[in-house]
Amino acid sequence: MTDFGVSEQTVNDAAESCARRLAKWFGGAEEAAAAMEADPIAMMEIALDDFMKAQRVLTLKVHMNTRPFARQCAELLQAGGKLPA
């Protein structure tokens, strides 16, 4: 196994995001779990690819729209720092 120097928390956050995407695509956690059992590698590759695309889009939005992003961060902090699900 290769060590990429990524924290376990980072891996867990990415896995959780991928799991939420699968649940959304398949209409629920049980359906997503069934799809994962049928072809776990394909499902995680698809979800991880979608996760990475979303991260790139977010990065571009932040880079191109710094003021709205700063405003959203301030609103988040005022709301107690809770991220939307």
C-alpha positions as CSV (number, residue, x, y, z in Angstrom):
1,M,0.0,0.0,0.0
2,T,1.3,3.4,-0.9
3,D,1.5,6.2,1.7
4,F,0.4,9.5,0.1
5,G,0.9,11.5,3.3
6,V,-2.9,12.2,3.5
7,S,-4.5,12.3,7.0
8,E,-7.1,9.7,7.9
9,Q,-9.6,12.5,8.5
10,T,-9.1,13.7,4.8
11,V,-9.7,10.2,3.5
12,N,-12.8,9.8,5.7
13,D,-14.2,13.1,4.6
14,A,-13.8,12.2,0.9
15,A,-15.3,8.7,1.5
16,E,-18.3,10.2,3.3
17,S,-18.8,12.7,0.5
18,C,-18.7,9.9,-2.1
19,A,-21.1,7.8,0.0
20,R,-23.6,10.7,0.1
21,R,-23.3,11.1,-3.7
22,L,-24.1,7.4,-4.2
23,A,-27.0,7.6,-1.8
24,K,-28.4,10.6,-3.7
25,W,-27.9,8.9,-7.1
26,F,-29.5,5.6,-6.0
27,G,-32.3,7.1,-3.9
28,G,-31.2,6.0,-0.5
29,A,-28.4,4.5,1.6
30,E,-29.7,0.9,1.3
31,E,-29.8,1.2,-2.5
32,A,-26.4,2.7,-2.6
33,A,-25.0,-0.1,-0.4
34,A,-26.5,-2.7,-2.7
35,A,-24.8,-1.0,-5.7
36,M,-21.5,-0.9,-3.8
37,E,-21.8,-4.6,-3.0
38,A,-22.5,-5.4,-6.6
39,D,-19.5,-3.5,-8.0
40,P,-17.6,-1.6,-5.3
41,I,-14.6,-0.5,-7.4
42,A,-16.7,0.9,-10.2
43,M,-19.0,2.7,-7.8
44,M,-16.2,4.3,-5.8
45,E,-14.4,5.3,-9.0
46,I,-17.5,7.0,-10.3
47,A,-18.2,8.7,-7.0
48,L,-14.6,9.8,-6.5
49,D,-14.4,11.2,-10.0
50,D,-17.6,13.2,-9.4
51,F,-16.2,14.3,-6.0
52,M,-12.9,15.6,-7.6
53,K,-14.8,17.4,-10.4
54,A,-16.9,19.1,-7.7
55,Q,-13.8,20.1,-5.8
56,R,-12.3,21.6,-9.0
57,V,-15.5,23.5,-9.7
58,L,-15.5,24.9,-6.2
59,T,-11.9,25.9,-6.4
60,L,-12.6,27.8,-9.7
61,K,-15.6,29.5,-8.2
62,V,-13.6,30.6,-5.2
63,H,-10.8,31.9,-7.4
64,M,-13.1,33.8,-9.7
65,N,-15.6,35.0,-7.1
66,T,-13.6,35.8,-4.0
67,R,-16.0,38.3,-2.5
68,P,-19.1,36.1,-2.6
69,F,-17.1,33.3,-1.2
70,A,-15.8,35.4,1.6
71,R,-19.4,36.5,2.3
72,Q,-20.5,32.9,2.5
73,C,-17.7,32.0,4.8
74,A,-18.7,34.9,7.1
75,E,-22.3,33.8,7.1
76,L,-21.2,30.2,7.9
77,L,-19.1,31.4,10.8
78,Q,-22.0,33.5,12.1
79,A,-24.3,30.4,11.9
80,G,-22.0,28.5,14.1
81,G,-19.7,27.0,11.4
82,K,-22.0,24.2,10.4
83,L,-21.6,23.0,6.9
84,P,-24.7,22.0,4.9
85,A,-25.2,18.3,4.4
